[in-house]
């Protein structure tokens, strides 16, 4: 289905673009949804802070993993790309 929206001459490039779009949408959604719920007074400020802290911790762990794997001979997190 994403190929219909991200079609180009190269089939592989369409899937790569679609995966980047979906990853970006998921990353924005993990912060945007709790922010909207907080603005609508559906969740408390503490729940919003916990969600933002979880996103920061997950992002920090991915950055740390990427940095540590680049220093070793493994080739890094993005070596397969």
VMD Tcl script that draws the C-alpha trace (Angstrom):
set ca {
  {0.00 0.00 0.00}
  {2.70 2.62 0.79}
  {4.10 2.05 -2.69}
  {1.00 3.74 -4.09}
  {1.77 6.94 -2.19}
  {5.57 6.95 -2.48}
  {6.03 5.52 -5.96}
  {9.06 6.42 -8.02}
  {11.18 4.74 -10.68}
  {12.88 2.55 -8.10}
  {10.62 0.25 -6.08}
  {13.18 0.01 -3.27}
  {13.30 3.80 -2.86}
  {9.53 3.96 -2.44}
  {9.58 1.55 0.47}
  {12.47 3.42 2.08}
  {10.55 6.69 1.82}
  {7.42 5.06 3.22}
  {9.32 3.62 6.18}
  {10.90 7.00 6.91}
  {7.45 8.62 6.82}
  {5.93 6.04 9.15}
  {8.87 6.23 11.55}
  {8.59 10.01 11.67}
  {4.85 9.85 12.22}
  {5.32 7.39 15.08}
  {8.06 9.53 16.65}
  {5.92 12.68 16.51}
  {2.85 10.79 17.71}
  {4.55 9.52 20.86}
  {4.92 13.10 22.08}
  {1.95 14.74 20.37}
  {-0.76 12.41 21.64}
  {0.05 12.89 25.35}
  {0.43 16.65 24.77}
  {-3.04 16.84 23.23}
  {-4.49 14.71 26.02}
  {-2.90 17.01 28.59}
  {-4.26 20.08 26.80}
  {-7.73 18.51 26.88}
  {-7.30 17.85 30.64}
  {-7.67 14.12 30.11}
  {-4.32 13.26 31.73}
  {-2.39 14.99 34.48}
  {0.87 16.90 34.22}
  {2.74 14.04 35.91}
  {1.59 11.58 33.24}
  {2.75 13.97 30.52}
  {6.16 14.34 32.17}
  {6.50 10.57 32.53}
  {5.77 10.09 28.82}
  {8.25 12.76 27.76}
  {10.87 11.28 30.11}
  {10.27 7.83 28.57}
  {10.83 9.25 25.08}
  {14.02 11.01 26.19}
  {15.35 7.84 27.85}
  {14.58 5.73 24.79}
  {16.21 8.26 22.47}
  {19.23 8.53 24.76}
  {19.66 4.78 24.85}
  {19.54 4.59 21.05}
  {22.14 7.35 20.73}
  {24.35 5.67 23.33}
  {24.04 2.31 21.57}
  {24.91 3.93 18.26}
  {27.97 5.66 19.70}
  {29.22 2.57 21.50}
  {28.73 0.29 18.53}
  {30.64 2.69 16.23}
  {33.64 2.57 18.58}
  {33.80 -1.22 18.42}
  {34.58 -3.23 15.32}
  {30.90 -4.13 14.85}
  {30.42 -1.38 12.27}
  {27.77 0.73 13.95}
  {24.01 0.72 14.12}
  {23.54 1.94 10.55}
  {26.29 -0.14 8.93}
  {23.78 -2.35 7.08}
  {22.21 0.66 5.36}
}
mol new
graphics top color blue
foreach p $ca { graphics top sphere $p radius 0.5 }
foreach p [lrange $ca 0 end-1] q [lrange $ca 1 end] { graphics top cylinder $p $q radius 0.2 }
display resetview
